[in-house]
Amino acid sequence: MKKKETLWELLKRLDEEAGQFNVHLSEANRYFDKTAMATKKVLETHEKELHKLIRQVKRSLKIFMKENKKDERGNNK
């Protein structure tokens, strides 16, 4: 069984606990920020690759459509 604590002892213990909580909260925020930055970099890389792929598909589709029109004109004659 715990001994009874005085008000000052309780306040001191509360202050220590609050300090430890703030340290842990600060560390958790640091980890969160670090992870968020890494995730942002990965997403930006994927976005760039996706846009590059879309440009390539558009370019290929444009060439394909031109060739298709040439074939249609050649078959109609």
C-alpha distance (Angstrom), angle and dihedral (degrees) to the residues before:
residue distance angle dihedral
M1 . . .
K2 3.79 . .
K3 3.74 120.9 .
K4 3.75 117.0 -115.8
E5 3.78 113.3 -93.2
T6 3.75 125.5 -143.4
L7 3.77 120.5 -123.9
W8 3.82 90.8 -103.7
E9 3.80 91.9 51.7
L10 3.80 90.1 49.6
L11 3.80 91.1 49.2
K12 3.80 91.1 48.4
R13 3.82 91.3 49.7
L14 3.81 90.7 45.9
D15 3.81 89.8 51.9
E16 3.83 91.0 50.4
E17 3.80 91.8 48.2
A18 3.81 91.1 48.4
G19 3.81 89.6 50.7
Q20 3.80 91.9 51.2
F21 3.80 90.5 46.5
N22 3.81 91.1 52.2
V23 3.82 91.2 49.4
H24 3.80 91.3 51.4
L25 3.80 92.1 44.2
S26 3.80 90.8 50.7
E27 3.81 90.9 50.0
A28 3.81 91.5 48.1
N29 3.82 90.2 50.7
R30 3.80 90.3 49.8
Y31 3.82 91.0 52.1
F32 3.80 90.3 46.4
D33 3.80 92.5 50.7
K34 3.80 91.8 46.9
T35 3.81 91.5 49.9
A36 3.80 92.2 45.0
M37 3.81 91.1 53.0
A38 3.81 92.1 48.6
T39 3.80 90.9 48.2
K40 3.80 90.8 48.8
K41 3.82 90.7 53.2
V42 3.80 91.5 50.3
L43 3.80 92.0 48.5
E44 3.80 91.9 48.0
T45 3.81 90.2 51.3
H46 3.79 91.6 50.3
E47 3.80 90.9 46.8
K48 3.82 91.7 52.2
E49 3.81 91.1 48.4
L50 3.79 91.0 48.2
H51 3.82 92.7 50.8
K52 3.80 90.3 47.8
L53 3.80 90.3 51.3
I54 3.82 91.5 48.2
R55 3.82 90.3 52.6
Q56 3.81 90.3 50.2
V57 3.81 92.1 49.0
K58 3.82 91.5 48.7
R59 3.79 91.1 49.5
S60 3.82 92.2 47.9
L61 3.79 91.7 46.0
K62 3.80 90.9 50.6
I63 3.83 90.7 52.5
F64 3.80 91.0 45.0
M65 3.80 92.3 51.0
K66 3.82 91.7 49.6
E67 3.81 90.8 51.2
N68 3.79 90.5 46.8
K69 3.82 91.3 53.2
K70 3.82 90.3 49.5
D71 3.82 90.3 51.6
E72 3.80 92.0 48.7
R73 3.80 91.7 50.6
G74 3.79 91.0 47.4
N75 3.82 93.2 50.0
N76 3.82 93.3 48.1
K77 3.81 94.2 58.9
